[in-house]
Each structure stands twice: as structure tokens, then as C-alpha cells.
């Protein structure tokens, strides 16, 4: 019954291919070189402007928009066709010999449809299979040419489009978001000198020091090979068996057992480039650099019981959160901060900057903010963009370079390699989301799924028949740092790599008491799931080297004695660090207050409508997301004979999906809620997970019915439990918003 436009569906790539541009060769086409005299391959400094195709990104917040328009397809108002563009008369029935007879082999429409469907899936990423991404831009704060000639840092205010993908590591593509895991934080910068991928994580260190161990690490954490369990979890024997035999993983394990591994949102995670990289300026001078992304939203995490329950209530919790924030215009932002240091400084550190299990404490090398990333547009199509995007550490631009970190060196190979099987061949760089915004020019040809139609007879270099083009550009192009190397070819690692404990201790000692207790609880949970006593024991023996009190707390939960410390791999005295408060999540409350925080208002018939409306409007005005929640959908009568629309039920929107709860006044409403197990569970869980609670008038009755304590365990006042009456609502609302901006009241915790 759809109205169809008179015209047939139209393929936007066609005018580009067969239109004006192809009939009249453009400047820069290889047919008509702009500098006709150029011959041979030694012409390094002059090349014709080769801006055919996507060319220079257009002005505006997101220049990737327009290059992608070429391939965007919108079916609205269009008739169906086959993949060959043939109009389809009937999409409901296959072609049969008699209505009850066999289906004809000639039904090419049926066969095309089924064949395409049969091949819809591609292999998922071998790690980081589950993720979500968004478009946005990076904006440089200042000219960094002193430090690097990377063009994205060349002037203040310069914007470079980005596509950023966040992910879990161990779980499969359909696994839950809120599992305990490292999160990937991968940024593709479409710079005007090619693509730069900063493929980082939300933790600044890694499990292993050498790429040689990566397949073993991943095999150990993935579901065990005999029965494919457990999904998306490190809490099993093979993982802990492996890491307990690899004491270099100790520092990373501290991070993974901390609340960093259960973020509240992708928007509230830091990101790290992990390795030491190099920046090179135009004079070829190099400085070492570490990359940090700091969220303007602050760093916030879930608590473990909540994370586990969200896995059931909404496995897409982080995906939905990112999507909704961007749709609502609350664009998440991160500041890019650098730690810049020289080789001489590096040589004086008591750790090796090539060791990816070490950080450089901010107190030793301060962070310098050099720009910000804003994510402001959701993808149009998950598969085409988020699934097909290919991040590779080998994608690097002039002005940046690698260090000799042996983990990074292996990664440079792995990412390009994996895309070849994942995306089906060597032309994955032509998939629109992967294509740079500058025109690609080289003599690489053919291969599966080739898109470019390279013109002319010349596909080699040096050549004279093509005027020598495309020609290398010499010092304008990518140049590696000239690092003098004269060493023996050996397998092994430097001695400083053998300190596996001092930074693990630094991390632990820099946490607040509540964060420390969460670390102990996480170890306990994971090792309880481990079935092999010897593995548990080895982990404990390793923990003794970090902190005997932590080891004792974990051992206690396992009903074990603390074993003797594992022998260390080095005789050198380990360095002692002062605590670094910046390593605590609580040190970054963020600047966005209560924006995008979700607040449930629990109601039933007889609720005080006036206070609900006041609370709702006030939260909305500050950018929070209030939701009226009740036992069933529909309308609820208020005590003043008005009606409220229920937005979601207690069953479909349980407590773990909200950052805070309000129970408004109304005797009848509260007594109805007090008889509903979902409502009782709701306030119990909000309380247990340390979230702000506001009760108005009779609303306090629901807490009593649920057995929620009115004070903290030590008897003192609970700052995030706000009791009020309709008359004092404005003041109470202010206190409630403060508590909400403060995220959680950990003093309440009894887990
Ligand atoms: Fe990796 C994916 C981050 C070590 C090999 N890795 C992948 C992704 C991220 C990271 C964020 C997902 C990118 C996306 O969203 O598509 N990986 C890291 C970090 C590491 C690290 C921060 C250590 C500092 N990785 C690492 C090593 C190797 C790999 C040592 C291999 C030698 N990683 C891969 C991979 C993946 C990958 C197999 C799977 C899918 C992909 O690359 O595109 O090549």
C-alpha cells in the first residue's frame, strides 16, 4: 500500500562514475599529469594535487559525512529491486509449478535473496568482538609543531573527523556489556595526511610484555576449549592458571579487579594508548609520548552486584547508553592529554618505558592537554560502520612513530593481518568507514572485492609512461625516527622488565579504602569460581608480593591460609612509589553534573501528582532523565484527580538501570508499592548499590516496608538518603541533585 515515487530507485554512485568527471579527465588524473615533464621515480618533492574522489574534507563538524554520502542508501518511498536493480513484483512467494507444486530452480529472485542471507555473517573479531562506535571530531587546542609535524596538531582549533569504537575484550559479539573486563578504546582519526588509529584500552597497562604471549593470553581467557564456558568472563581456571604463571600480569590484574573493569558507561572511562610512542617534529627531533583520554563526564563505575544484574536486565547497557546520549545531544567528550618526555628522562626512570606493564605516574611526568574529542553522531548502520571498521596500530601518520615496546611491535603486524581474514581480503581499506578522507594513490592493484577503478596502463614504479606518477614524496612523507641500533640478535627481555610488583603496589596503595575493598572482593569472586586449589594458591602467593593485607583478605574469603610469597624474578631492590591519587576513579568526578543520569520516580494510584511534576520538571531542566515507573503501563490517578502516564514498569525497568530513585508522597500509592515485590526489590537494590534515594512524605514508608536502613552502618546520617515533605521539596531536590552528581554513597556499602 506504499506510495511509490514514479522514478526507479537510484544508485548515487553512478553519476560519479559515468558523469562529467569521467568524461572529462580532471586535473590530477594520471592520464593528464599536471607536471608533464616529470619522469622516473626520483622526483620526490613535486606531485600533482591528486584530489580526485573524496579529496579535501569539506568544512564542518564532521567531514566524514560527505565522503560516506556516496554509499548511503535510503529505502524510503522506493520500490524493491534485486541486487541487479531488477524491479521485484512479489517478495512474498517463490515461483512454483502449480500452487502446491515444487519450486522452480529458475527462481533467481528467491535464490539471490537466500544466497545473500546465507552469507550475511563475517567472522567476529578474535578479541574485542563486542563493541559500539560513534562518529565525531578531534579539535586541537594549540599548535604542537614544536613537538610533532602530525597535521592534526598543526593549529589551534583544527578539527579532524574521528570514528571511535569501545569494546569488551573476551566476550563474543552477542555477549553482555557489563561483564568484568578491560574495555577497548579505539580512535580512528581521518587526518588530511592519512588515517591514524590510536588503538587503546581503558587501562594504561597490559597483561604481558611481549606480543609472543598474546595468543596464549587470549586462549586462556576465552571460553575453555572443551566446553566453551564461561562466556565473557575471566573467572575460570585457565585464565588464572595462565596469569598466575605470568607474574608480569600482576599490575594489570590490579586494574582488572578494580572497578575500572565495570564502567558505568563508555562515556565515563579514561582511555590510554598504553605504549610509549614517539612524536617527531619537522627537524626530525623525537620525544617520547604517552596518550591519555580523560572523560569530561568524569570516571564512574558500577558496583559488582549491579553489573551482574544488568547483564540480565539489559545486556546492551553500554551500547544503549552511548547511543541515547548522542541522540539526546549530550555529546560525550574526552580531553587528549600527553605525557611528553625525552630519552634522557626515560633512562633515569626506575622502570623501562618500553615495558607495557608500567605507567609513568602523573607526578613524575605531568599531563598536558592538547585537544578534545567530541562524539556527536551515531552510525547509520551497525554492520557497515561499527562492524566493518578496521583499527590497526600500523595506521600511523607523519610526525608520529612507534617505540620498541615488544608488545607494540607485534601489534603492528597483527591488526592488518587479522582484517584480511575478518573482512575478506586486502582491500578492506576501501570499505567506506575505513577509507581515508584523502585520495589513496599507489600501484597496489586487484584482490578480492576491489572497488577503485584505477585508470591508465601504468601500475608500477618507476615508470615513464605515466610521467613517473604517483611519485614518492620524500621528506614530506612518513619518515621513521633515525634510531641508532647496534646490538646482538637475541630472544629475551631487559632486566628492568622483571619488576612485576612495585607498580601493582603503587596502584593498590593509591586507591581509596572502598576501592581497595572492591579489589579484594573481585579477587575473591574470581578465585572462588576457579576450581583448582593450586591455581588459587599461586595467585595468593603472587599477591603477597603486592600487599600481604590484600592477600590475607582474599585468602580469608577463600577459607585458605596465606601461602609464602612467590619468588621474585629479580634481585634488585624494588622501587618505592608514593601513592598517586590520580589513579583513583573517585579523583575525577567530572564536569557534567547530573546530565544524562537516570532517575526512577516510583508511583501507584493516589500518588501526589504535584510533587511528581515538580521533581520531573526540575530533573529534566538539569539534563537528567527522569522516568515515571509503576507496576503496569497506562495512566495512574493522582491524589489531586489528575493522571500520570507511566513510562515503564518495575519489571521492565528494574533498579539497576537507574542512577537514583524518588518515592513521592501519597498514602495509597506507597501502600500499593509496598505490596509489590518489584518495588521492594527496587529500593533495596538502589540502597545496596549506594545510589541516591529521595523519599517525600509517606514515601519513607516504602523504605521501611523494604527494610532499608535509614542510617549508615555506623549509625551516622546517610548523605544520599534524602527524606523530605512537599513543603521542603525545593531544598531537598537540591541535596538530591548534589548526591546524584556525587554518583554514589559508598559509606552505605555492606557487600
Ligand atoms: Fe589488540 C583488537 C587494544 C594488544 C591483536 N585490540 C583490539 C581492539 C582494541 C585493542 C581496542 C579492538 C579494535 C576495534 O574496536 O576494532 N590490544 C589493544 C591494546 C593492547 C592490545 C590496548 C595492548 C596494549 N592486540 C594486542 C596484541 C595483539 C593484539 C599484543 C597481537 C599481537 N587486537 C589484536 C587483534 C584485534 C585486536 C587480533 C582483534 C580484532 C582486530 O584486531 O581488529 O589483531
Boltz pocket constraint, residues with backbone or C-beta under 6 A from the ligand:
constraints:
  - pocket:
      binder: B
      contacts: [[A, 125], [A, 126], [A, 127], [A, 128], [A, 131], [A, 165], [A, 166], [A, 167], [A, 183], [A, 184], [A, 185], [A, 186], [A, 199], [A, 200], [A, 201], [A, 203], [A, 205], [A, 206], [A, 210], [A, 211], [A, 214], [A, 272], [A, 273], [A, 274], [A, 275], [A, 356], [A, 386], [A, 389], [A, 390], [A, 391], [A, 407], [A, 408], [A, 410], [A, 411], [A, 414], [A, 415], [A, 416], [A, 418], [A, 419]]
      max_distance: 6.0
